[in-house]
Amino acid sequence: MAPPNGVNGAHDDADDIDYSDIEAKYKVGYDEGFDNILVIGGVPVVDKSKLEKLLAKISKEFGRKGAPLKPEDMFMPWDDNTGKSKGFIFATFKNAEDAAYAMAAMNGYPFDAKHTFHINRFSDVERYANLDETWVEPEPETYKPKEHLRAWLGDLQGRDQYATYRGDEVEVHWHGKPSQCEIAHQRNVSDIGLYVLLRRSIITSQGWTDLYVSWSPLGTYFASLHRQGVRLWGGPSWEAQHRFAHPFVKLIDFSPNENYLVTWSHDPIHVPEGAQQGPQYFSPEDEGSNIAVWDLKTGNLLRTFPSAMPENEDGVKRQMQWPALKWSADDQFVGRVTPGQHISVYELPSMRLHDKKSIKIEGVIDFEWCPHGDKDREEAEKAEKTGKKPKENLLAYWTPEVANQPARVTVINFPSRSILRQKNLFNVSECKLYWQSQGDFLCVKVDRHTKTKKSIFCNLEIFRVREKDFPVEVVELKDAVTDFSWEPKGERFAIISSSDPNLGNPGPGANIKTDVSFYQLVRGKGDFKLLRTSSNRTSNTIRWSPKGRHVVLGTVGSTSKSELEFWDLDFNIDEKREGAKEEWGAGIQHLGTADHYALTDAEWDPSGRYLATSASAWRHTIENGYAIWDFRGQELEKHILDRFKQFLWRPRPRTLLTKDQQRQIRRNLKEYSRQFDEEDAVEESNISAELIAHRKRLVDEWNAWRVKVKEEVAEERRKRGKKEPKAKDSQEEEKEEIEVWVDEVIEQIEEEIVE
């Protein structure tokens, strides 16, 4: 049977169709050169039995940096004589772009303690084989000066700065005298909608943050949090310095010396397909983590961690501790605790686990690094100059009672991990570690239940770290301690204790009755003695001045009481003579009491002369705003602002003056004071002159208005046909009668009374 008409014709036509344009459009291109091949040097020399493991490890390291490289894409040359590898490999990538990125990300990367990758392109081997070694002087690049990130410290008036966050606006203010508050600069930045306005020396930004803002520990950077991540600002023009892409970031923490940044998000990291790759971005290796560690100088991601939530005995997850990673004072190490198991300490900047193992401690709950004081910094500088080994960091941790083992506090050296001191504790329910700012003392606040287990009492175990064998002083207390605070750079501390039965379960509007106590070290004896106790208070917060001596006791977070008590613990120090003895605690003086309704936060400025208090809309919506007080409790300014959220003083770095220079300044303080007093007097006279001129202007305006009204009244009388009052009448109207009473003594009689 013949096929249907047209079938054979259609088949013949299909063979004649030209598909060349489609094939050209969708043709797969293959790399004909060798730009996608890299030569990786610095690879460990191994035998064939360890080859598979080594290639897997190299593949993992490349993948962590966003440069995927499979083991089958690597070729390892071998030495036939020794049967071992030659210390380098050939790596083949999909294309030249992937190879270029892998070279930028991994060249100079420390593979382990003894090996560092050195990467070259395969095509460069022939290119540099016949290289002309004649040296040619390069052309100098045009110098582009960068803004100094600490330029604000050069302010001639020595003013401090503070940031406020209200509604959608973030402002950075200068804090100084009224005459120092003036319009200085104005600028618009279109890319982020940022404008800088120094009015009253204010820097303002709209849309600067989506969540909150924060200063870095030394005041160099200003951090803002957004849905996409974190941005750092700085310099006189407040340009963006760095950005860190961590979506939905909620918390951040800087290292003490501003070298590193830690970010945390409740949402686990997710890397979508086709996401941007590079050392500054997350890679598939980071999937599921919540915590990220970044290098501030390069902006590179160093490592990520999951944030495991520990569980209580009843199986309920505890609240996550923040900061989750804790930094050593010199930024060399960062540690994190896995509750009940171990402390993991990582080296910086490699973020490798130190000594390739954690510190296994059964039952460990928490730890704290010892801060470095002035003595430690001086010793470190001397060691650096002389080439000696610097002093090790100190680390303290505590473990609860496990089986028949008592609770224990341990102080160790790191990185040697040698134990310096241990103290056993009994019947412990909770411990908290408090290092003094100079690292001279460690206080362990030990909470214990009474026999009935209905209430808690507290002991303070104080380690004297600078003395031989770390002697421990015990301060026994009968009540629970709700707040503890060391005096900065001092030998005193303050505590707030309470025996109120409502402690821990206060009702709405209830104020817990507390006692405030001050203790001081008795030199020579080594124990801490009570200076003074103030009973029946409602204070729940201690705020020491950064310079010590002055302290504020506040009632924070209460809607019914919001007192601030200003204290001076060395009130008689200026009048005290050499050799004169005074009673113990006689120098403590109550300077004043103030009130800030619905107070939520209190913070001293870096100079220790001013205190800022604020009522944040994050806590409530009652009279939000902030106030600034001097150290005596005198209110200097107060601002009631709707939707006010945050107040932050800008921190200052440590002084560069030597101790001798500081002593010289203290000796000549009276001379400087005269100069400051003169400046204050001039300013007061200027203010008085401005006030007089303002009043004169108001009087002139009043007289001019009266003349104008009289003319209008006279014009209105003329329009109505009324006669103007005669001059005599007007003079009579203008007459003013003044009565003067004069007392005259007519007669004065003196009488003597005889008993």
HUKA-V70445 format. One record per pair of residues at least 24 apart in sequence whose C-alpha atoms are under 6 Angstrom apart, sorted by the first residue. I is the first residue (numbers start at 1). GAP is how many residues later the second one is. D is the distance in Angstrom with one decimal. If there is no record, write none. Layout:
# HUKA-V70445
i={I/I}
gap={GAP/GAP}
d={D/D}
This chain:
# HUKA-V70445
i={34/35/36/36/36/36/36/37/37/37/38/38/38/38/38/39/39/39/39/39/39/40/40/40/40/41/41/41/41/42/42/42/42/43/43/44/45/45/46/46/47/64/65/66/66/66/67/147/148/149/149/149/150/161/162/162/162/163/163/164/164/165/165/166/166/166/167/168/169/169/170/170/171/171/172/172/173/173/174/218/218/218/219/219/219/259/260/260/260/261/261/262/262/263/263/264/264/265/328/329/329/339/339/340/363/364/365/366/367/367/368/368/369/370/370/370/371/372/372/373/373/436/437/437/438/440/440/441/456/487/488/491/491/492/492/493/493/494/509/512/513/513/514/531/545/546/547/556/556/557/559/562/562/562/562/563/563/564/564/564/565/566/566/566/567/591/592/605/616/616/617/617/617}
gap={89/61/56/57/59/60/63/54/55/85/52/53/82/83/84/50/51/80/81/82/83/48/49/78/79/47/76/77/78/73/74/75/76/44/45/43/40/42/38/39/37/221/214/211/212/217/35/88/87/71/85/86/70/489/486/487/488/484/485/482/483/480/481/477/478/479/476/39/36/37/34/35/32/33/30/31/28/29/27/433/434/435/431/432/433/37/34/35/36/32/33/30/31/28/29/26/27/25/41/42/43/25/26/24/36/35/34/31/29/30/27/28/26/24/25/69/68/66/67/65/66/50/51/52/51/25/26/24/24/61/60/29/30/27/28/25/26/24/51/26/24/25/24/54/63/62/61/43/44/43/39/33/34/35/37/31/32/29/30/31/28/25/26/67/24/41/41/44/28/29/26/27/28}
d={5.7/5.1/6.0/5.3/5.0/4.2/5.3/5.6/4.6/5.6/5.8/5.2/5.8/4.6/5.2/5.9/4.8/5.7/5.3/6.0/5.8/5.4/5.3/5.9/4.5/4.4/5.6/4.9/6.0/5.6/5.3/4.8/5.9/4.8/5.3/5.6/5.2/5.0/5.5/5.6/4.5/5.5/5.7/5.6/5.6/5.2/5.2/5.6/5.8/5.9/5.7/4.3/6.0/5.4/5.4/4.2/5.3/5.8/5.1/5.5/4.6/5.5/4.9/5.6/4.2/5.5/5.1/6.0/5.7/4.8/5.7/5.2/5.2/4.1/5.5/4.6/5.8/4.3/5.3/5.4/5.3/4.6/5.5/4.6/5.6/5.5/5.6/4.8/5.1/5.8/5.1/5.6/4.6/5.7/5.3/5.6/4.6/5.4/5.6/5.3/5.8/5.7/5.1/4.7/5.5/4.5/5.8/5.7/5.5/4.0/5.9/5.5/4.6/5.3/5.9/5.7/5.3/5.9/6.0/3.8/6.0/5.8/5.7/6.0/5.9/5.4/5.7/5.4/5.6/5.6/5.3/5.9/5.7/5.5/4.3/5.9/5.5/4.6/5.9/5.9/5.6/5.1/5.5/4.6/4.9/5.4/5.7/5.5/5.3/5.1/5.3/5.7/5.8/5.5/5.9/5.9/4.7/5.6/5.0/5.8/4.7/5.4/5.4/6.0/5.4/5.5/5.5/5.8/5.8/4.5/5.6/5.6/5.1}
